[in-house]
Structures are given as structure tokens and as C-alpha cells.
Amino acid sequence: MNITIVGTGYVGLVTGACFAKLGNNVTCLDNNKKIIRNLNNGVIHIYEPGLEEILREAIKKNNICFTFDKKEAYKNPNIIFVCVPTPQNNGGSVDLSFVVRASREIAENIKKEVIIVDKSTVPVGTAELVEKTIRELNKKISFRVVSNPEFLAEGSAVKDFLYPNRICLGVEDKKTREILKKLYHPFTLSGAPIIIMGRRSAELAKYACNAMLATRISFMNELANFSEKVGANIEDVRRVMQTDPRIGNKFLYSGVGYGGACFPKDVRGIIKTAEENKSELKILKSVDQVNEKQKTILLKKIEDYTIIKNLKISVWGLAFKKNTNDVRESPAIKFVLEAIKKGAIINCFDPQAMLEAKKILKESVNYARTKEEALREASVLVVFTDWDDFKQPDFKEIKKQGVKAIFDGRNLYEPKEVREQGIKYFGIGR
């Protein structure tokens, strides 16, 4: 099939690459000319394991191309996937300006019957908005609008797309349903079901999934903080919980709060959509509040431990989680900004997220080339991201560097092992 992808962020680029891998003819469109030029030169602007290899293969086979020319992109597609950003407005609502702009550009440029697929995370009713926007500008061309939410986790997005747990299609007519089932058939061979529903249900399903996962994280973090108060160990508690088949083991790890481009925005987005429809999601309001408070917990622990003014702190990890260079809503970034305000001196290191972090932190911190270099002259080590490279450090060497205390925001280390080297240990919930 001829597929046009609108937007070359995490979702758009992964979607385009994976469809091209299966032999479809894919055109990726983006208004950012620098990104398009870089992609045409083989330079990818995001870090996602496996993506570079798939793109190289697809480019070599001429199955994918990148353009900022709208006439070229909309010349001959059978299906258009809208994968544009849906950021958060100041009031917590979802900014649909990119979706509306894409809809208008589609209306102005399509020349034949086409299926338009909303893959961006959008509030309930957006498919109808897209349909109305296009119809007002183009009354001649036949088109159908589908909701097809993505369930890609940063750091495993390629795997998630190629081997999905499920494919959700919000589609209103049989013809469109059969076309999309055929497109997605290769991805269902491992047993993943295609779940068909109305467009509004599909739009809500994405928010419901992210809200549930965010709820589990905030619940575990709140329980971890309670565990500290009563002398319990949240890791022992978690091991009991995860053996209950009704609970399972996903998203039960306590830490410094969730971040990234999805959970914070989506939780607030569904809260705001509910308010606009005269409904209240009290649990999710608490989830968001708990998460924002959790992002400050390590700073409070450090202040309880010592004076933070002029304290030299080594920060390991700036990305909101491992296997990504995304620092959006990252607890580490929030910590660094607050610590600097209080007079701390920060040395930081992240295997992939340094350039993205520098756009926010500027020259306010020292950027180390290695995790070892980040330890120099620091008396405190704070770990924010669970990169594999951070999981088994040499605590004797850390002690030699002068580190007196480790604040483990991911509970990566055994407290006893750290303390045996004469280093104070502070984790989450234990």
C-alpha cells in the first residue's frame, strides 16, 4: 500500500519504518525541514533501539522517503496516518492545533479517495473534528476517518509495533475495516488480536490504558513512602503483590515518579476532558498530585541528610527512563533545576539524553563524558534512570572518588552492599 505518515516523532517514525519494513511504500512528511534533511542523510533525531537499523534497510530498498513537500506527500496515498504532537495546554487540556493543521493540509492536497487514521493520542471526539474540518474544505473527495491509537513505549517502540499485544481500530464502516485489517495482518501472526470498536471508544481506550498504568505507579510510590514511615521494605511488599495473578508484576516498581511525553500529559488530558463533559475523575487527580510530589522526594531526602548549598552532586541519568533520549517531564530534570536554585553544584551524565537535557539546563551544570567522570569531587550520587550501565557499579571506586551517600531513585542497589563500603544509602520505600 501507499502510506503517508504525517509527523516524524517517536510514533510517526516508528510507524513509518515498521510499515516500510513489510514492503509498503511509505512517505514521511514533516514541516521541520532540518529533521527531513537529516533523515534523508541517514541522521535520526531520536534514540530508539532498533529503529536506525530498520530505517537503513527500508531506505536501501526504497520503501521509505522523507519530505516537507505536502503536494508530494499527498499525491497518491491509500492511507494517511496522522502522527503529530498533541501537547498539553496551560490548563491541562490537549492542544489539538497540530491535528487541525494537518487536517486542513490533507483537505487541501488529497486528490483521490483515502483513509485518514488518527494515531496521535487525542481526546474523545477528535475523529469527528478531523472529519468536519476536512469536509468543510474539501467536499469532492471521499474519505473515512479512523481512530487507531498507538501503544508504543519509548525504549521498546519498535518491538511493540512489530509484535503488538493488540491492535485497536475505531472504524465506522466495513470497507475501511477490511482494508486496515489487511494492512495490520502481518503484525497479528504472533496472536495479537485486532479489536474493532467505535471511534470514541478507541480514543478513550488509549487514555484509559495510560491512566491505569500511571495509577499503579503513583499507588506504589505512595505505598513506598508509607513503608518508610513504618519500617517496612517496599521491595518485599512488591514481591508478594506481583505473585498475585490478579495484580501481576507490571508497573509495580516504586521510584521518583513517572515522566515522558505520555503519562503526565494523558492523565491531565483525560481529567480535563472529563471536566469539560461535567464528569470528575477524582482518582486520577490524586494520581497526578502524588506523581508531582514524588518527583521532589530525593531533593527532600538530601536536604534532610545535609546542607544543599554548595553541595557537589553527581547525577546519573537525565532521561525519564532507560533506552530513550527523551527528557520531557523527567524527574531528573526537575530535580536538577530545583537543586541549582538551592545552590547545589551538579555533575551529570546520561548515555543518550545529554543533548536533549542541555536544551533545558543550558550551561547551569557540568556535563560529564562518562559516569565515572561525573563522580569527580561529588560527595553525593543521585541515580534517576535505570540504564543498564548504572546497575552494577564499583562501590569501592565510588567511595574512593569521595562519594559519602547514594540516593537511589530506582532501588537499583542492595542497601547492605552499599553500606558495607562505608557509603550511606537512601532508597525509595526501604
C-alpha positions in Angstrom: 0.0 0.0 0.0 1.0 3.6 -0.4 1.2 5.2 3.0 1.8 8.8 4.1 2.9 9.4 7.7 2.3 13.0 8.9 4.9 13.8 11.6 8.3 12.2 12.3 8.4 12.0 16.0 8.6 8.7 18.0 5.2 7.5 16.8 5.5 8.7 13.2 9.0 7.5 12.6 8.5 4.1 14.2 5.1 3.6 12.4 6.6 4.6 9.0 9.7 2.4 9.5 7.8 -0.7 10.5 5.2 -0.4 7.7 8.1 0.1 5.2 9.9 -3.0 6.6 6.9 -5.1 5.4 7.2 -3.7 1.9 4.7 -0.9 1.9 5.6 2.4 0.1 5.9 5.0 2.9 6.3 8.7 2.6 7.1 10.6 5.9 6.0 14.2 5.9 7.2 16.9 8.4 7.2 20.7 8.4 10.6 20.7 10.1 13.0 20.9 7.2 16.1 20.3 9.3 14.7 17.0 10.5 13.7 15.9 7.0 17.2 16.8 5.6 18.8 14.9 8.4 16.6 11.8 7.8 17.4 11.9 4.1 21.1 11.9 5.1 20.6 9.0 7.4 20.7 11.1 10.7 17.9 10.2 13.1 16.9 12.8 15.7 15.6 10.3 18.3 17.2 7.4 20.1 15.1 4.3 19.9 16.6 0.8 20.0 16.4 -1.0 16.6 14.9 2.0 14.7 18.1 3.0 12.9 18.7 -0.5 11.5 15.1 -0.8 10.2 15.2 2.7 8.6 18.5 1.9 6.9 17.1 -1.3 5.4 13.9 0.4 4.3 15.9 3.3 2.7 18.2 0.8 0.9 15.1 -0.9 -0.6 13.5 2.4 -1.5 10.5 1.6 0.7 10.6 4.9 2.6 11.3 8.5 1.8 11.1 11.8 3.7 9.8 15.1 2.5 8.4 18.5 3.6 6.6 18.9 0.3 2.9 18.5 1.0 1.9 18.0 -2.6 4.4 15.2 -3.0 3.3 13.6 0.3 -0.4 13.6 -0.5 -0.1 12.8 -4.2 -1.1 9.1 -4.1 -1.6 7.6 -0.6 -4.2 4.9 0.1 -3.8 5.6 3.8 -2.7 8.7 5.7 -1.5 8.3 9.3 -1.7 11.4 11.4 1.1 11.2 14.0 1.5 14.8 15.1 2.1 16.1 18.6 -0.8 16.7 20.9 0.9 18.7 23.7 -0.7 20.0 26.9 -2.1 23.5 27.2 -1.5 25.5 30.3 -4.9 24.5 31.7 -4.2 20.8 31.3 -6.4 20.4 28.1 -5.0 18.8 25.0 -3.7 21.2 22.3 -5.2 19.9 19.0 -3.8 22.7 16.8 -1.3 20.3 15.1 -4.1 17.9 14.4 -6.3 20.6 13.0 -3.5 22.0 10.8 -2.8 18.5 9.5 -6.5 18.0 8.7 -6.6 21.3 6.8 -3.4 20.4 4.8 -4.9 17.0 4.0 -8.1 18.6 2.8 -6.2 21.0 0.5 -4.0 18.4 -1.0 -5.7 15.0 -1.4 -6.7 14.1 -4.9 -8.4 10.7 -4.5 -10.3 8.6 -2.0 -8.3 8.0 1.1 -8.4 6.6 4.6 -7.2 9.0 7.3 -6.0 7.4 10.5 -5.7 9.3 13.8 -2.7 7.7 15.5 -1.9 10.7 17.7 -3.2 10.4 21.3 -6.3 12.6 21.1 -9.4 13.3 23.3 -12.7 11.7 22.7 -14.5 13.2 19.7 -11.3 14.2 17.8 -12.1 11.9 14.8 -15.3 13.8 14.3 -13.4 17.1 14.5 -11.0 15.9 11.8 -13.8 14.7 9.6 -15.7 18.0 10.0 -12.5 20.1 9.3 -11.7 18.2 6.1 -15.3 18.1 4.9 -15.6 21.9 5.2 -12.6 22.4 3.0 -13.0 19.5 0.6 -16.5 18.4 -0.4 -15.4 16.5 -3.5 -13.1 13.7 -2.3 -14.4 10.7 -0.5 -12.5 9.9 2.7 -13.0 8.0 6.0 -11.5 8.9 9.4 -10.4 6.1 11.7 -9.0 6.1 15.3 -6.1 3.8 15.7 -4.3 4.7 18.9 -0.7 3.6 19.4 0.5 1.6 22.3 4.3 2.2 21.9 6.5 2.5 24.9 9.7 4.6 24.4 12.7 2.3 24.6 10.8 -0.6 23.1 8.6 1.1 20.5 10.0 -0.9 17.5 9.3 -4.2 19.3 5.9 -3.0 20.4 4.9 -2.2 16.9 6.2 -5.3 15.2 4.9 -7.6 17.9 1.9 -5.9 19.5 -0.2 -7.1 22.3 -3.3 -5.8 20.5 -4.3 -3.5 17.7 -7.2 -1.2 18.4 -9.3 0.1 15.5 -12.1 2.7 15.9 -13.8 2.3 12.5 -17.3 3.0 11.3 -17.6 1.1 8.0 -17.0 -2.4 6.8 -14.9 -1.5 3.7 -12.4 0.6 5.8 -12.3 -2.1 8.5 -11.3 -4.8 6.0 -8.5 -2.6 4.4 -7.0 -1.9 7.8 -7.2 -5.5 8.9 -5.3 -6.5 5.7 -2.7 -3.8 6.4 -2.2 -5.0 10.0 -2.5 -8.7 9.3 1.3 -9.4 9.3 1.6 -7.9 12.8 -1.1 -10.3 14.1 0.6 -13.6 13.1 2.0 -13.9 16.7 -1.5 -14.0 18.0 -2.3 -10.3 18.7 -6.0 -9.6 18.3 -7.4 -6.8 16.2 -10.1 -5.2 18.4 -12.8 -3.3 16.5 -14.9 -0.6 18.1 -16.4 2.8 17.6 -14.1 5.8 17.2 -14.9 7.4 20.5 -14.2 4.1 22.4 -10.9 3.8 20.6 -9.9 7.3 21.6 -10.8 6.7 25.2 -9.1 3.3 25.3 -5.6 4.9 24.9 -6.2 7.3 27.7 -7.7 4.6 29.9 -4.6 2.4 29.4 -2.1 5.1 30.2 -4.2 6.3 33.2 -4.3 2.8 34.7 -0.5 2.4 34.4 0.1 5.8 35.9 -2.3 4.9 38.7 -0.3 1.8 39.5 3.0 3.8 39.6 1.6 6.5 41.9 0.0 3.9 44.1 3.3 2.1 44.6 5.1 5.3 45.2 2.6 6.4 47.9 2.9 2.9 49.4 6.7 3.1 49.4 6.6 6.4 51.3 4.3 4.8 53.8 6.6 1.8 54.1 9.5 4.1 55.2 7.4 5.5 57.9 6.5 2.1 59.4 9.9 0.4 58.9 8.7 -1.9 56.0 10.5 -2.6 52.8 8.5 -1.9 49.6 10.6 -4.3 47.6 9.5 -7.2 49.8 5.9 -5.9 49.6 6.1 -5.8 45.8 7.4 -9.3 45.6 4.3 -10.5 47.4 2.0 -8.4 45.3 3.3 -9.4 41.9 2.7 -13.1 42.6 -1.0 -12.5 42.8 -2.2 -13.2 39.2 -4.9 -10.6 39.6 -2.2 -8.0 40.0 0.8 -9.2 38.0 4.3 -7.6 38.0 4.0 -4.7 35.6 4.4 -1.1 36.8 4.8 -2.1 40.4 8.2 -0.5 40.9 8.4 2.5 43.2 10.7 5.4 42.3 10.9 9.1 41.6 7.6 9.3 39.6 6.7 8.9 36.0 7.7 11.3 33.2 7.9 11.3 29.5 5.7 12.5 26.7 2.6 10.4 27.5 1.7 9.6 31.1 1.7 13.2 32.6 0.0 14.7 29.6 -2.5 11.9 29.1 -3.5 11.8 32.8 -4.1 15.6 32.8 -5.8 15.4 29.4 -8.4 12.8 30.4 -9.0 14.8 33.7 -9.7 17.9 31.6 -11.9 16.1 29.1 -13.9 14.7 31.9 -14.4 18.1 33.4 -15.5 19.5 30.0 -18.1 16.8 30.0 -19.3 17.5 33.5 -17.6 14.4 35.0 -14.9 14.2 37.7 -12.1 11.7 37.8 -11.1 12.0 41.4 -8.7 9.1 41.5 -6.7 10.4 38.5 -6.5 13.9 40.1 -4.8 12.2 43.0 -2.5 10.2 40.7 -1.2 13.4 39.2 -0.8 15.1 42.5 1.1 12.1 44.0 3.4 11.9 41.0 4.3 15.6 41.1 5.1 15.3 44.8 7.2 12.2 44.2 9.5 14.0 41.8 10.7 16.1 44.7 11.3 13.3 47.1 15.0 12.8 46.6 15.7 16.5 47.0 13.9 16.4 50.3 15.9 13.3 51.4 19.2 15.1 50.5 18.1 18.2 52.5 17.3 16.1 55.5 20.8 14.5 55.1 22.9 17.6 54.7 23.1 21.2 53.7 22.5 21.5 50.0 24.1 24.9 49.3 27.4 24.4 47.6 26.9 20.6 47.8 28.6 18.8 44.9 26.1 16.3 43.5 26.7 13.7 40.8 23.5 12.8 38.8 23.3 9.6 36.9 20.5 9.6 34.3 18.6 12.5 32.8 16.2 10.6 30.5 12.8 9.9 32.1 13.6 6.1 31.7 16.3 4.0 30.1 16.6 3.3 26.3 15.5 6.8 25.3 16.9 10.3 25.0 13.5 11.8 26.0 13.7 14.2 28.9 10.2 15.6 28.8 8.7 15.7 32.3 11.8 13.9 33.5 12.1 13.8 37.4 15.8 14.2 37.0 15.5 17.5 35.1 13.1 18.8 37.7 15.5 17.8 40.5 18.5 19.4 38.8 16.6 22.7 38.3 15.5 22.8 41.9 18.9 21.8 43.3 20.6 24.5 41.3 18.2 27.1 42.7 19.2 26.0 46.2 22.9 26.4 45.4 24.0 22.8 44.6 26.8 22.1 42.1 25.8 19.4 39.6 27.8 17.0 37.6 25.6 14.9 35.3 25.8 12.0 32.9 23.4 10.1 30.7 24.3 7.7 27.9 21.8 9.2 25.4 20.0 12.2 26.8 22.8 14.8 27.3 22.0 16.9 24.2 18.3 17.0 24.9 18.9 17.8 28.6 21.3 20.6 27.6 18.4 22.4 25.7 16.8 22.8 29.1 19.6 23.0 31.6 21.9 25.1 29.3 25.3 25.7 31.0 24.0 25.6 34.6 25.5 22.1 35.1 28.7 20.2 34.3 28.2 17.6 31.6 30.5 14.6 32.1 31.6 12.2 29.3 31.3 9.1 31.5 29.5 8.1 34.7 32.9 7.9 36.4 33.8 11.4 35.4 30.5 12.6 36.8 31.6 11.4 40.3 34.7 13.7 40.5 34.6 15.9 43.6 31.0 14.9 44.3 30.1 13.9 47.8 26.6 12.7 46.8 25.5 10.4 44.0 21.8 10.6 42.8 20.6 7.9 40.4 17.5 8.8 38.4 17.5 6.5 35.3 17.7 2.7 35.3 20.2 2.4 32.5 21.9 -1.0 32.5 25.3 0.7 32.7 24.3 2.1 36.2 23.1 -1.2 37.7 26.3 -2.8 38.8 28.8 0.0 39.7 32.0 -0.5 41.6 31.1 0.9 45.0 34.7 0.7 46.2 35.7 3.1 43.4 32.7 5.3 44.1 33.9 5.5 47.7 37.4 6.4 46.5 36.0 9.2 44.5 34.7 10.8 47.7 31.0 9.9 47.5 29.6 9.7 51.0 26.0 9.0 50.2 23.9 7.4 47.4 20.3 8.4 46.8 18.9 5.6 44.7 15.8 6.8 42.9 15.2 3.4 41.2 16.1 1.0 44.0 18.8 -0.5 41.8 21.2 -1.4 44.6 21.2 -3.6 47.7 21.5 -1.3 50.7 23.7 -3.7 52.6 26.2 -3.9 49.8 26.5 -0.1 49.6 26.7 0.4 53.3 29.4 -2.2 53.6 31.7 0.2 51.6 31.1 3.0 54.2 28.6 4.8 51.9 25.2 5.9 53.3 22.3 4.6 51.3 18.9 6.2 50.7 16.3 4.4 48.5 12.6 4.7 47.9 10.4 2.8 50.5 13.2 0.9 52.2 
